[in-house]
Amino acid sequence: MYKNPVQAYEDVNRTTMSGRDVEIAVLTQAANRLADCQKNWNAEDHTAQLNDALKFNQLVWSIFQSELEKEDNPLPRKIRLDMLRLIQFVDRRIFETMAEPSPEKLTIVIHINQNIAAGLKSMPTNG
């Protein structure tokens, strides 16, 4: 497991995967990390595992946010605004969980990550 989430993202980026495949893989990894925390909530290393998973999720969503805020982003404005609102929600939930950890708070972020990844998988590719 990576200690540095940026390194994990960069390693995935270096492969021959498409941008969409990278997004799917990173969202799936982020969801899996949180799900592992839920399953192992009473583990001895729970706090470190939770902090790593939350920071990784925060990084993933921060990268999406920076891409969505770019003027040259090709997505329609409404979709970009909806995604930015979703990112705000995810950020709030991550901070709430950092402040007062509970396994139940992870469920919605796990589902969001999984659903966005599934939606990306189901989208037709250009070309």
Secondary structure, DSSP 8 states (H G I E B T S, - for coil): --S-HHHHHHHHHHSS--HHHHHHHHHHHHHHHHHHHHHTTTSTTHHHHHHHHHHHHHHHHHHHHHHHTSTT--S-HHHHHHHHHHHHHHHHHHHHHHHS--THHHHHHHHHHHHHHHHHHHS----
